[in-house]
């Protein structure tokens, strides 16, 4: 019986020694063992949301003709380049900044259009240009609604 126990113990020790690399580390997997090496987990890109919007003035504060579209009065900042629009989420965190496009006629007023990709998941968003802030928009509606920031409206 003693001999049988010693043989089992020797076999167990031998299997440990054979697998040992001498460095105290577990042996590296090999192609011959058929054990697949661990693949790095894929990093997923965060979901984004594209916001379309416009910042502008109504006809009450716009000069519009065949060659001109410009804001006047307290709204002349809209005439300067660039017009930078800041997008914030519900917590007030800035999630996007974009330079709006050129000033163009729209519904007898003037607007600058913009679009920007932002991280999804903020629930509510608003746009700011200078001292003006838009209404708050729900994330769910921004795939069908243009975010409007009308300075004099």
Secondary structure, DSSP 8 states (H G I E B T S, - for coil): -HHHHHHHHHHHHHHHHHH--SSSS-----GGGT-------------EEEEEEEEEE-GGGEEESSS-EEE-GGGGGGGSS--EEEEEETTS-EEEEEE----EEETTEEEEEEEEEEES--SEEEEEETTEE---EEGGGTTTS-EEEETT-
